[in-house]
Amino acid sequence: MNLEEQVISLDYARKLALLGVKQESIFKFSFSMINARKDCYDIVRHTSLEIMKGDYSAFTTNELFDILPAVIDTKKDEPFNKFHMHLVKRNIKNIEYILNYYCDTQQYKKDGDPFFLPNLIQNNIYDEKLPDALAKLLIALIEMEYVKYEK
């Protein structure tokens, strides 16, 4: 497996930086001076404590699992207030990894499926790369204000 498959894509790295996620990763996207085209970045090992202007953290799967909460408590509609991360791996191209947070309490509904687990995010998050799926999940949680960062 090459390094590009083990870290998030540059677009998600930029979005996470814009949303205020601390730029602390073992790898970073660093602007390539060799080929000075727009959007020409190399993935390099992060060697200093500070990230240079224009560089972005290239988060790995493990780093994103450390950042993402295992459980989210919405503090409303008890007992349907605690949601646990749920990950499914499929053998379907483009939607190999599916993520969401599901309520730990089953709810009875008369119409539709009588027993179902409510999910926190209306539509599941999916991607063919696990790091990108996790990045999308973190972005959704920040935008929904379940995870907060200072910009």
Summary of the structure (lengths in Angstrom):
residues: 151
radius of gyration: 17.7
end to end distance: 33.7
largest distance: 62.9
contacts: 394
relative contact order: 0.20
helix: 23%
strand: 26%
